[in-house]
Amino acid sequence: MLKLDKTKFKFEYSWLLPITVELFDCKQQVNVSVDGENHIADFEDEQTIILNYLETNLNHILKAAESAIFDHYQTVVCKGGMSNVVPEISKVSEIVAFVKLNTIVVPYNFDSKILEFGLSLDCSWDTSHGLGLLYNNFKLVEIGGFDIING
């Protein structure tokens, strides 16, 4: 099980903890990034709830994200007119050549009824905006450029 020990986070503009995850059958080093200030070591209650959820469910979230990313690639990227930038692929495992997970983002929480986090990825078809997956209350609600994660 993943351990997201608050004492292991280091502050660099946000609280960062490097972890190793597996996405598309490829081990990747990523950061868990929790918004905060350098003189406040305590996370918001909602951020702590999200971190606790991620500890036990991150593998499941990433496995489900693989299908969502593949579907997005197939419908938006390939069929949306970007086929000159990336090739069509037929298997989920082939997309690993085009995406890399960078950060699991736990932003400030502005509504205690909505627990929000996101996955930020680099992608070859949009190097400026990348790819973001936004989760509200532990359900995937949007896929787009990584700017969707922080509103």
N, C-alpha and C positions, 0 to 999 in steps of 0.2 A: 504494500500500500504506500502511496505517495505521502510524504510528510512535509507539510508546509509550516515549519516551526517559525513563529514570528521573530524569535531571537536571531535567526539566521539571515533575515532580510538586511540589506545594506541600502543606505539612502544615496541616490544619485538622481536628483530631480523628482524621483518617486521612489517608493520602497521596492527594491528588486531582489529576487531570489532566483538564481539559475537552477534549473532542473533539467533532467533528461526525460523525454517522452518519446513515444513511438507513434508516428503518423505515416500512413501508407507503407507500412512494414519497414520504415526507415527510422532509426534512432536519431533524434535531433536534440540539441541543446537549445533551450529557450529560457526566457525570463518570465517569471510571474511578476507583474508590475502592479503595485497597489498605490493609488493616488494618496498623497499625504504631504505633510510638511516636515522638514528636517528636524524640527525641535519637538515634534509630537510623534512618539513611538507607538501610541495606541491607534489601532485602526478603528474606523466606525463600526458600530455593532453589525450593520448590514454587510460590510466588507468581511467581517469575521465569519458571518453565516455563509457567505459565498466561499471563502477559503476552506471552511470545514466541509462544505458540499464538494468542492473540487478535490479535496484529499481522498474522498471515497469514490468519486464518480468520474474523475478526469479521463480514465481510459475509455469508459463508455461514451463520454461526450466526444472524444476525439474519433472514436470508431464511427459514431453517427455523423460527425462533421465530414468524414471522408466521403460519404454518400452525397451529402449536401454540396460539397465542393465539386464533386464529379458532375452532379446534375446541373449546377450553375455553369460549369465549364461547357457542358454539352449544349445547354439551351441559350445561355447569354453570350458566351464567348465564341463558340464555333458557329452557331446558327444566327448569331447576332451581328455577323459581318466582320468578325475578327479572324476568320479562317486563314487570312493571308499572314497573320502574325504567329499563329500556333496551328499545329496539325490536329485533325480529328483523331480521337482515340476511342477505343472500344472497351477498355477495361479500367476499372478504378485504379488499379495499381500503376498504370502508365502515367498518371497525372503527377507522380512524384518528381518527374523531370521538370515540371513547370511551377511548382509551389514549394515554399518552405515556411514552416511556422516560425515566427519570431518571438511573439509575446502573447501571454495570457494576461489580459488587462482587466483590472478591477478598479473602475473609476470611483470618484466621489459619488455618493448616493444622495440624490436630491428629493427622492420620494420613497418613504419607508415601505410603501406597498409594492414597489418594483425593485427587485434585486437584479442588478444589471452587471454583466461582465461580457467580455468579448475575446475573440481570437484574432490576432493580427498576423497576416502572412505576406511574404513577398510573393509576387507572381510574375511570370515572364511576359504576360500580355498587357500588364499595366504597371510598369516599374515606378511610376510617379505616385499612384494612389493605392497600390497593393490590393489586398483582399481582406475584408473584415467580415467576421461572423458575429452578430449581436444576439445576446441571450437576455431575455427578461424572464424572471422567475423560473430560471433553469430550462427554458424552452427557446429554441432557435427562432428568432422573429424576423431577421433580415440578413441578407448577404449583399455586400457591395464593396465600395472602397473602404479602406480601414478607418476613414474619418467618421463612419457611422457609429463607431464604438464610443467616442467621446462627444457625440452629438454635434 
